[in-house]
């Protein structure tokens, strides 16, 4: 994995807004209606070329395919893992969301209306059969599309996100949760391995880690810490045999763009995050509930050979961060963990679900990326 050897490198988390024409076709596909498969494949290829070119154009160093062909950062695996059924009309609410809804019901009544713009209906995945990986062709297409786009630009490196082996779906097939988790990890390891074998950096997307540690009246902090430890064991089991220096790990506070009074402090997350067998760790910083948490690294030693990818761009606000603010944040982290151990990133994806109304307007996202690149340049002048 490339590091900031002579300047601060820039990256993001992965998902970006899909073009409307692609969304139209994706909506037909996800709702089980007839669609032109060849046209869809061509739309995805073209979208990846465009989005990679645009990332390079605005100054990002470590780029991705924007998850152009995926309906979301998580449920794309519906088509890649056997044994699951989609159950419409069923929902599960994470503990951190429940606490927020109880405190701000009127806000969330309005907030949830935006999900009507998503191209796929919300559903729950239930495991009702043996889990196997069947996504070989799909991940091969993702890799081929990204590599074709990379051949046309000059960037430092490329990564591809893939979901964590935990945090989605219920189990109605395996005798124990451990068996269920191991089966998922074995299946997703095939996708991880394909990405790394293709020469790309693998990013494991895992908002589930912070959710496990979030305030929950039905469990104690000790119980949540035990569960977080088990969670990390499953992630590492899925990563077995994959070189750490080809893996970056992303955790965040999910898609809740609300008051966020019940976010777990990063200090609770860091010990478990650093236990994941990865070389780089991506987490939220621009989120104003967490901007102050750079101080954690005054007392927490970053292990040798590890990198931080703090998020200096918010995925929940349409403000464009000032480059000097970004530079100041980069310098705070660099002064604590070493300039070569910091890559400037974003808090989370900017279109984690394929939607006609993504979290941040696409035009604003590109302006944010330009600000990130400029902030990294300003910080580099001070640090080198």
Secondary structure by P-SEA (a helix, b strand, c coil): ccccccbbbbbccccccccaaaaaaaaaaaacccccaaaaaaaaaaaaaaaaaaaaaacccccccccccccccccccccccccbbbbccbbbbcaaaaaaaaacaaaaaaaacccccccccbbbbbbccbbbbcaaaaaaaaaaaaaaaaaaccccbbbbbbbccccbbbbcccccaaaaaaaaaaaaaaaaaaaaaacbbbbbbcaaaaaaacccccccaaaaaaaaaaaaaaaaaaacccccccbbbbbccccccccccccccccccaaaaaaccccbbbbbcccccccccccccccccccccbbbbcccccccccccccaaaaaaaaaaaaaacccccbbbbccccccccccccccccaaaaaaaaaaaaaaaaaaaaaac
